[in-house]
Amino acid sequence: MRRAPLALIALLAAPIPTHAFTRMSIQDCDAAWQVATQGQAVSHTLSKDGWCLTNTPTGLPFDQFEWQAEGLEQVLQNSLPPIALAMRITDADMPRSLGLKVEPDAPAMPMQITLSLHQNAQDKQVIIESLKIEGPQDNVVTLQGTFHDVDLSSAAKMQISLGSAKLRDVTLTGFGNRKLEPYLRPYIGNTFPERSRKRSAMMGEVTDWPSHSFPAATKQAVKQLIATLPAPNGTLQVNVDTGAGLSAGMFVNTFVLGISSRGLGEQILDSTIFHATWTPAE
């Protein structure tokens, strides 16, 4: 887990269109929360931009949890998912709140994570408009994709969809700046020899990645990014080819059937190809 916070070096950010939400009401916030959590009572206030802001402890290890939804009548009347849903969590030191192993001298790393989803019922899709991780100093990670073969029209069909849904059309695009340097320095090293040694080791690991999933151009792009650490400054473009799609059942079986995480990773790599480019900032 030593390199876990280095997920930030992906530095993925993209201005994308999102579903238009109407301003929430506190009454709808409270009512929908109780339905979704099967009776857990949580009081809400509204944020300045009209999100439901939870006030009562929810068991989540974050400083702040907000959410908003469209089509709440489906939730309140039929206990079905809303047409669109967005969740936003904010924390002054996200890696530690998530329980990641961090270096003792690593500074607190403030982040805000926003997940925005909406249904395309006609085509049986759930679209990930954005999974966005906004890190310190305007460094951002985003992911977009689409779950296909999803039917949320009834509780029974939802259960079936849990195994049949397939993730495709995944894209990662982004930008990072040199201001990450103090946050990544504890993981890369304080001296030039230490940094060189760690960068070389990381590049060696990249060389050993399976070529089926990581073509030569992708490995080169990642090595170019590693060479800039701990002060990356540029744009990373990644298109993820998942073939027929990553099945949700694959992840469920990991827990239900006791498949190891290593086995799951091998299954994912067998059907996934990463195409990446790294462009330094001017």
N, C-alpha and C positions, 0 to 999 in steps of 0.2 A: 504493500500500500504506500510505499515511500513516494512513488511518483504520482499518486492519485490527484493531488491538486494541480499537476501539470496538464490535466484535462483542459485547463484554461488556455493553454498555448495553442489550442485549435483556433481560438480567436475568430469565431464565426459570427458575422453580423450581416443582416440584410433587411432593408426597409421593405415590408411586404404588406399587401392589403389584408385586412382582417374583417371578420364579421362585425356588423354594426350592432352594438348592444344598446338597449334603452336603459335609462337610469333606473336602478333598483329602488324598491321601497323597503323600509325596515321590516314591515309586516311580512312581505314575501321572503325576505332573507330568513327570518325566524321560522316561518312555516315550512319552507323548502328544506332547510337544514334538518328539521325534525323528521321529515319524511325520509330524506336520504340517509340519515344515521339511525333510523328506526327508533326515534323517540328521544334522542339526546337533545336537551334544551341548551341552547347557546344564545346569548344576547348579542345583538349587532348594533353598530352605528353605520353611517354611510361615509365613505371617503369623499374627498372633494370632487373626484371624477365619477361618483355614483356607484362605486363597488360596495358590496357587503363586507364590512370589516368586523371580524369576530372579536368580542370583548372577553368572553369567558374562556378559560383555558380549555383547549381542545385535545390535549395530549400530543400535539405536534411540537417538535423541538425548535420552533422558530420564533423570532421576535414578533412577527406580524403575518397574519393570514387573511387574504381578501379573495372574494370570488364574485362572479356575476353570471347570469344565465339568461337565455332567451327561450320562450316557450315553456314557462313554468307550469302552465296548466297541465302538461303531460306528467309533471312530477307530482303536483298536488292532487290530481284526480285519479291517475292511473299508476303512480309510482314508477314511471318510465323516465328515461333520460331526457333532458331538455333538448331543444333543437340545437342550441349552441351553449358552450360552457367555457369560462375562462377562470383560471386560478392564479393568484399572485402571492408569492411568499417572499418576505424580506428578512434578512438577518445581518447583524453586524459582524459575524464571523461564521459564515456558512460552512466551511470545511469542518470546523470543530463541532458545530451543531449537528452536522450529518454523521458525526462519529468517525470521520476519516482520520487516519494517522497523519499528523503533521509534525514538522520539525519544531523543537522547543523554541527556537529563536525566530520562527516565522511570524510575521505580523498578522494581526487580525485581517481577514479578507471579507469585506462586506459584499453582499450579492443580493440581487433580486431575480427570482426565477418566475417566469410567466408561461403558463401553458394555455393555449387557446385552441379549442376543438369545435367543429360543427358537423352536423349530419347532412349528408346528401341522400335522403331516404329513397329517392327515385332510382339511384344507381347503387344503393346498398353500400354506401361508403361513410366512413368517419374520417374527416380531413383534419390533420394536424396542421393548422395554419401556422403555428409557431410554438416551438419549445425554446424559450429564450432565457439565457443565463447572462444577466448583466453584472459583470464583475467590477472591480475597482478601476477607477481612472478611464472609464469609457471603453473598456475591453468587454466584448460581448460574444457569447456563443449562441447560435441558433440552429434549429433543426426543423425541417418540414417533411411531410410525407402523407401517405394516404393508406388507411386500412380498408381493404376491399372485402366483399362478401360479408357485410355486417347488416344484420336485420334486427332493429331495435323496436319493432312494432308491438311486441308482446314479451312478457317475462320468459316464456318458453323459448321463443326464437332468439332471445338474447343469450340464453344458456348455450344453444347450439352454435351461435356466432362466436362464442368464446373460443371454440376450437377451430372454427373454419376461417376466421378473419386472417387476412394476409397483408403484411406491410410492404408497400411498393412506393415508387416515385419519391425516394428519399434524397434530399439535397441538403448540403451544408455549404454556406457561403459566408465569408467574413473578413473582418479587418481587426488588426491589433496594433498597439503602439508601445513605445519603449517604456512607458510609465509602469509596466508590469514588473520591471527589473527588481525593485526591492521585495516584491512578493514572491518571486521565483528564485531569487539569489540563494536562500537557505537550501534549496534542493539542487542547485547547480554548482554552488561553490563560491567562495569569496576571493580566491586567488586564481590567477590565469592558469597555472598548471592543474589545479583541481577542476576548473571548468573544462579545460581541454580534455582531461581524462574522462570526465563524465559524459561530455558530448560524444567522444569517440566510442564509449561503451554503448550509448544509446543508438548511435549510427550502426554499430555492429549488430544490435538487436534488430534494427530495421532491415538490414541486409538478410537476416535469417527469416524474415516473415515469409509465409507461403506465397510464391509467385502467382499462383492462380488467383488469389484474392487481392494481391498487391502488385500490379504490374510495375515494370522498371521505372516508368515515368512517375508513378505514385510514390515509390520508395525515394526517388530523387527529390520530389517535392517535400517530403517529410524531412529528409536530411538537410535540405536547404533551410527549413524552418528551425531544426535543431541547431544549426550552425549559428543562428542569431541569438540563442538563449544566453543569458536570462532576460534579454531585452528585445523580444521579437517585434518587428515593425513591418507590416505588409498585409497582403490579402491571400487567404486560402480559399480555393474553390474545390469542392468535393461533390461528385455525383456518385451515388451508391446504387449499383445495379444489383437488385435482389432477385433477379430472374422472375420466377413465377410468384415470388413474394415470400417473406418470412412468416410462417404460420404462428398464430397466437398459441395454438396447441403445443407447439414446440417448447414454449416457455412454461406452459402449464404442466407439461409432462415432467419438466425438471423437478418440480416440487411433488407432484402426485406420484410419479413412478421412481423418484429418487435418482434421476439422472444427474451426474456430476456437472458442476458449472464448466469444467474443462470439456466434458462431452458436448454440452450445449454450445460452447464456443466453437468447437470443431464442426458441428452441424451448421452453424451460421456461416463460417468461413467457406464451407463446401459450396454454398449457394450464393455467395456474395462477392462482388468485385468492387473495389474502391478505385475511382479515377480522380486523382487530385493534382492540382497545380498550386504553386506558391509564387506570388508576385511581390517582390520587395517594394516598400513604399518609396516614392521619389524623394 
